[in-house]
Amino acid sequence: MPALTPKNLVTPTSEALKAVEARRGNLDDFVAKELGYDSRDELYKNLDGGQVDAVALAIDNVKRGGALITGDQTGIGKGRTVA
């Protein structure tokens, strides 16, 4: 399901994703590896782009001793992201 980022969160979200990419490399490759997928195609069968971004942020935060709160609207895929 397509999701829109609120206008006031576009810049901080973009900056957070760029920071993770600077630390971890390509986000899709990072998430696929961390979740044990053999390929990006396998990742894409299970998560959409927004979910991949959320999982990348979550894994990166946990690896750095932090956490993540996901507050997406109904039907965006919080269950898949958290699982």
C-alpha positions as CSV (number, residue, x, y, z in Angstrom):
1,M,0.0,0.0,0.0
2,P,1.5,3.4,-0.9
3,A,2.1,5.7,2.0
4,L,2.8,9.4,2.2
5,T,5.3,10.9,4.5
6,P,4.0,14.0,6.3
7,K,5.6,17.2,5.0
8,N,7.3,18.0,8.3
9,L,9.0,14.5,8.4
10,V,10.4,14.3,4.9
11,T,13.7,16.0,5.7
12,P,14.4,14.1,9.0
13,T,13.4,10.8,7.4
14,S,15.6,11.4,4.4
15,E,18.5,12.4,6.7
16,A,18.0,9.3,8.9
17,L,18.0,7.0,5.9
18,K,21.1,8.6,4.4
19,A,22.9,8.2,7.7
20,V,22.1,4.5,7.9
21,E,23.2,4.1,4.3
22,A,26.5,5.8,5.1
23,R,27.1,3.4,8.0
24,R,25.7,0.2,6.5
25,G,25.8,0.5,2.7
26,N,22.9,-0.1,0.3
27,L,19.8,-0.4,2.5
28,D,18.2,-3.2,0.5
29,D,21.4,-5.3,0.7
30,F,21.8,-4.5,4.4
31,V,18.2,-5.6,5.2
32,A,18.3,-8.7,3.0
33,K,21.6,-9.8,4.7
34,E,20.3,-9.1,8.2
35,L,17.1,-11.0,7.6
36,G,18.9,-13.9,6.0
37,Y,17.5,-13.5,2.5
38,D,19.6,-14.8,-0.4
39,S,18.7,-12.0,-2.7
40,R,17.0,-8.7,-3.1
41,D,14.2,-10.5,-5.1
42,E,13.5,-12.6,-2.0
43,L,13.4,-9.5,0.1
44,Y,11.0,-7.8,-2.3
45,K,8.6,-10.7,-2.2
46,N,8.2,-10.1,1.5
47,L,8.6,-6.4,2.2
48,D,7.7,-3.2,0.2
49,G,10.1,-0.2,0.0
50,G,8.7,1.6,3.0
51,Q,8.9,-1.5,5.1
52,V,12.5,-2.1,4.0
53,D,13.4,1.4,5.0
54,A,11.7,1.0,8.4
55,V,13.5,-2.4,9.0
56,A,16.8,-0.8,8.1
57,L,16.3,2.0,10.6
58,A,15.2,-0.4,13.3
59,I,18.1,-2.9,12.8
60,D,20.6,0.0,12.7
61,N,19.2,1.5,15.8
62,V,19.2,-1.7,17.7
63,K,22.8,-2.5,16.6
64,R,23.7,1.0,18.0
65,G,21.9,0.3,21.4
66,G,18.7,2.2,20.5
67,A,15.2,1.3,19.5
68,L,12.5,2.3,17.0
69,I,8.9,3.3,17.5
70,T,6.7,2.7,14.4
71,G,3.5,4.7,14.2
72,D,2.3,4.1,10.7
73,Q,-1.3,4.3,9.8
74,T,-3.5,1.2,9.7
75,G,-2.7,-1.1,6.8
76,I,0.9,0.0,6.1
77,G,2.5,-3.1,7.4
78,K,3.7,-2.5,11.0
79,G,3.3,-6.2,11.7
80,R,5.7,-7.2,8.9
81,T,8.1,-4.5,9.9
82,V,8.2,-5.5,13.5
83,A,8.3,-9.3,12.8
